[in-house]
Amino acid sequence: MPDLRPMERGRVAERVAAEIRQYIEANGLEPGYKLPPERIFIERMGVSRSSLREALRVLSTVGLIEVRHGDGMYVAAATDTWDPSPKAIFDATEEHALRNLVETRLGIEMAAATAATLRASDDDLAALQRLVDAQAQALEHDADYEWQPLEFELAMVEITGNTWLYEVEVMLRDAWVSLSGGLLSDVGRHWEWLNEHRAMLSSMKSRNLAQVQRLVMAHLSLERFEEDLKSRGSRAKSGKRARATKGRTAT
């Protein structure tokens, strides 16, 4: 099985999706071709089953592959017709793009948090705890750590077992990245978000549904997102003015 490489650090599922697309392109695979089974991709790329399945959901959602349960995975469309950008689903230039995205996230994540609180097993919640602990460890000690947008939320949705919620959340994650751009590295809210995730998880463990729902609503604050985007925009304009002034001085 040529043209598959082990994954490096970063947004693993996104890299897996890109690698599978490249594999299809490099081998000239036409629609209807059956892809190797999941275990082959997992072994050759050195990724987890959850990362692979997230990548497959993304590729299936945008129409590149078709997953036939009990039969396998098939190429569904020629790669030159596939638009992998979030703009195929979400227009970041729309007048109310941020409000629409936050409201949609609220609906999906409220449903996911409710389902997870009601039916997540102790093992599921322990896995979420390991994720939160790993994020805290990385923020504390790894200067090169890159915060993965909606990583906690996707993990929370996954433990509900609701594949429809998960597929929508993947699209929302990609839309959020397209809208926020460099926001994640600019606003410095990583610890704030992490502590909010910790509070959600603690309430899930105690099966306090009302508290979990309140925490989700507070976490998805439209006002906070608007403030951060405005702040980033002001810094970007200041940076451009500074570079322009420096350029004039240099000449």
C-alpha positions as CSV (number, residue, x, y, z in Angstrom):
1,M,0.0,0.0,0.0
2,P,2.2,2.9,-1.3
3,D,2.1,6.6,-0.6
4,L,1.0,6.5,3.0
5,R,3.3,8.2,5.6
6,P,3.2,8.2,9.4
7,M,1.5,11.3,10.8
8,E,3.5,14.1,12.4
9,R,2.2,16.2,15.3
10,G,-0.6,18.7,14.6
11,R,-4.3,18.3,13.9
12,V,-4.0,14.5,13.3
13,A,-7.5,13.9,11.8
14,E,-7.0,16.8,9.3
15,R,-3.6,15.4,8.3
16,V,-5.1,11.9,7.9
17,A,-7.8,13.2,5.7
18,A,-5.2,15.0,3.5
19,E,-3.1,11.9,3.3
20,I,-5.9,9.7,2.2
21,R,-6.9,12.2,-0.4
22,Q,-3.3,12.2,-1.6
23,Y,-3.2,8.4,-1.6
24,I,-6.3,8.4,-3.9
25,E,-4.8,11.0,-6.2
26,A,-1.4,9.4,-6.4
27,N,-2.8,6.0,-7.3
28,G,-5.3,7.4,-9.8
29,L,-8.3,5.7,-8.0
30,E,-11.6,6.3,-9.7
31,P,-15.1,6.5,-8.2
32,G,-16.2,3.0,-7.1
33,Y,-12.7,1.8,-6.1
34,K,-12.7,0.0,-2.8
35,L,-10.2,1.4,-0.3
36,P,-8.1,-0.8,2.1
37,P,-9.7,-1.6,5.5
38,E,-9.3,0.7,8.5
39,R,-6.6,-1.4,10.1
40,I,-4.3,-0.8,7.2
41,F,-4.6,2.9,7.4
42,I,-4.1,2.8,11.2
43,E,-1.0,0.6,10.9
44,R,0.6,2.4,8.0
45,M,0.0,6.0,9.3
46,G,0.4,5.2,13.0
47,V,-2.8,6.9,14.1
48,S,-5.6,6.0,16.5
49,R,-8.9,4.5,15.3
50,S,-10.8,7.7,16.5
51,S,-8.5,10.0,14.5
52,L,-9.0,7.8,11.4
53,R,-12.7,7.7,11.8
54,E,-12.9,11.5,12.2
55,A,-11.0,11.9,9.0
56,L,-13.2,9.4,7.2
57,R,-16.3,11.3,8.4
58,V,-14.9,14.5,7.0
59,L,-14.1,12.9,3.7
60,S,-17.5,11.3,3.6
61,T,-19.3,14.6,4.4
62,V,-17.6,16.5,1.6
63,G,-18.4,13.6,-0.8
64,L,-14.9,12.2,-1.6
65,I,-15.5,8.8,-0.1
66,E,-18.5,6.6,0.7
67,V,-18.5,4.4,3.8
68,R,-20.7,1.4,3.4
69,H,-21.3,-0.2,6.8
70,G,-20.4,-3.8,6.7
71,D,-18.8,-3.5,3.3
72,G,-16.0,-1.0,3.5
73,M,-14.9,2.3,2.1
74,Y,-15.1,3.4,-1.5
75,V,-14.0,6.4,-3.6
76,A,-17.1,8.4,-4.3
77,A,-15.9,11.2,-6.5
78,A,-12.9,12.2,-8.5
79,T,-10.5,14.2,-6.4
80,D,-10.4,17.2,-8.8
81,T,-14.1,17.8,-8.1
82,W,-13.7,17.8,-4.3
83,D,-13.5,21.1,-2.5
84,P,-12.0,20.4,0.9
85,S,-12.2,24.0,2.2
86,P,-14.8,24.8,5.0
87,K,-16.2,27.5,2.6
88,A,-17.9,24.6,0.8
89,I,-20.1,24.4,3.9
90,F,-19.7,27.7,5.7
91,D,-19.2,31.2,4.4
92,A,-17.0,33.2,6.8
93,T,-17.8,36.4,5.0
94,E,-21.6,36.2,5.6
95,E,-22.9,39.2,7.6
96,H,-23.9,37.2,10.7
97,A,-21.3,34.4,10.3
98,L,-20.1,34.4,13.9
99,R,-23.5,34.6,15.4
100,N,-24.8,31.8,13.2
101,L,-21.8,29.6,14.0
102,V,-22.0,30.2,17.7
103,E,-25.8,29.5,17.8
104,T,-25.3,26.3,15.8
105,R,-22.5,25.2,18.1
106,L,-24.7,25.9,21.1
107,G,-27.4,23.6,19.7
108,I,-25.1,20.7,18.9
109,E,-22.9,21.0,22.0
110,M,-25.9,21.4,24.3
111,A,-27.4,18.2,22.9
112,A,-24.0,16.4,23.2
113,A,-23.3,17.6,26.7
114,T,-26.8,16.5,27.8
115,A,-26.4,13.0,26.2
116,A,-22.9,12.6,27.6
117,T,-24.0,13.5,31.1
118,L,-26.9,11.1,31.0
119,R,-25.2,8.1,29.5
120,A,-21.4,8.4,29.4
121,S,-19.7,5.5,31.1
122,D,-17.0,5.9,33.8
123,D,-14.5,4.9,31.2
124,D,-15.8,7.5,28.8
125,L,-15.4,10.2,31.4
126,A,-12.0,9.0,32.4
127,A,-10.9,9.3,28.7
128,L,-12.1,12.9,28.7
129,Q,-10.2,13.5,31.9
130,R,-7.0,12.2,30.3
131,L,-7.5,14.6,27.4
132,V,-8.0,17.6,29.7
133,D,-4.9,16.5,31.8
134,A,-2.8,16.2,28.6
135,Q,-3.9,19.6,27.4
136,A,-2.9,21.1,30.8
137,Q,0.4,19.4,30.8
138,A,1.2,20.6,27.3
139,L,0.2,24.2,28.1
140,E,2.4,24.1,31.1
141,H,5.5,22.6,29.7
142,D,5.5,22.6,25.8
143,A,6.3,26.0,24.3
144,D,5.4,24.6,20.8
145,Y,2.0,23.1,21.8
146,E,-0.7,24.0,19.4
147,W,-4.2,24.2,20.8
148,Q,-6.5,22.0,18.8
149,P,-9.9,23.8,18.2
150,L,-12.9,21.9,19.6
151,E,-10.8,18.9,20.5
152,F,-12.6,18.6,23.9
153,E,-16.0,19.2,22.3
154,L,-15.4,16.5,19.6
155,A,-14.3,14.0,22.2
156,M,-17.5,14.8,24.2
157,V,-19.7,14.3,21.2
158,E,-17.9,11.1,20.3
159,I,-18.7,9.4,23.6
160,T,-22.5,10.0,23.0
161,G,-22.3,7.5,20.2
162,N,-24.4,9.9,18.0
163,T,-22.7,9.9,14.6
164,W,-24.9,12.6,13.2
165,L,-24.0,15.0,16.0
166,Y,-20.3,14.1,15.5
167,E,-20.4,14.8,11.7
168,V,-22.0,18.2,12.2
169,E,-19.5,19.0,15.0
170,V,-16.6,18.2,12.6
171,M,-18.0,20.7,10.1
172,L,-18.4,23.3,12.8
173,R,-14.8,22.8,13.9
174,D,-13.6,23.4,10.3
175,A,-15.9,26.4,10.0
176,W,-14.7,27.8,13.3
177,V,-11.1,27.5,12.1
178,S,-11.9,29.3,8.8
179,L,-13.7,32.1,10.6
180,S,-11.3,32.6,13.5
181,G,-8.0,32.3,11.6
182,G,-5.1,33.2,13.9
183,L,-7.5,34.0,16.8
184,L,-6.5,30.9,18.8
185,S,-2.8,32.0,19.1
186,D,-3.7,35.7,19.5
187,V,-6.2,36.0,22.3
188,G,-4.4,33.8,24.9
189,R,-7.6,32.2,26.3
190,H,-6.2,28.6,26.4
191,W,-6.2,28.3,30.2
192,E,-9.6,30.0,30.4
193,W,-11.1,27.5,27.9
194,L,-9.3,24.6,29.6
195,N,-10.7,25.5,33.0
196,E,-14.2,25.8,31.5
197,H,-13.8,22.3,30.1
198,R,-12.7,21.0,33.5
199,A,-15.8,22.5,35.1
200,M,-18.0,20.8,32.5
201,L,-16.4,17.5,33.0
202,S,-16.7,17.7,36.8
203,S,-20.4,18.4,36.4
204,M,-20.7,15.5,34.0
205,K,-19.1,13.2,36.5
206,S,-21.6,14.2,39.2
207,R,-24.4,13.8,36.6
208,N,-25.5,17.4,37.3
209,L,-27.3,18.1,34.1
210,A,-28.6,21.6,34.9
211,Q,-25.1,22.7,35.8
212,V,-23.5,21.2,32.7
213,Q,-26.0,23.0,30.5
214,R,-25.3,26.3,32.2
215,L,-21.6,25.8,31.7
216,V,-22.0,25.1,28.0
217,M,-24.0,28.3,27.5
218,A,-21.4,30.3,29.4
219,H,-18.6,28.7,27.4
220,L,-20.2,29.6,24.1
221,S,-20.5,33.3,24.8
222,L,-21.1,35.2,21.6
223,E,-20.0,38.5,23.3
224,R,-16.6,37.0,24.2
225,F,-16.0,35.7,20.7
226,E,-17.0,39.1,19.2
227,E,-14.6,40.8,21.6
228,D,-11.8,38.5,20.7
229,L,-12.3,39.0,16.9
230,K,-12.5,42.8,17.3
231,S,-9.3,42.7,19.4
232,R,-7.5,40.6,16.8
233,G,-8.7,43.0,14.0
234,S,-7.4,46.0,15.9
235,R,-4.0,44.4,16.5
236,A,-3.8,43.4,12.8
237,K,-4.5,47.0,11.7
238,S,-1.9,48.3,14.2
239,G,0.6,45.8,12.8
240,K,0.0,46.9,9.2
241,R,0.4,50.6,10.2
242,A,3.6,49.9,12.0
243,R,5.0,47.9,9.0
244,A,4.0,50.7,6.6
245,T,5.6,53.4,8.8
246,K,8.8,51.3,9.0
247,G,8.8,50.9,5.2
248,R,8.5,54.7,4.7
249,T,11.3,55.3,7.2
250,A,13.5,52.8,5.4
251,T,13.1,54.5,2.1
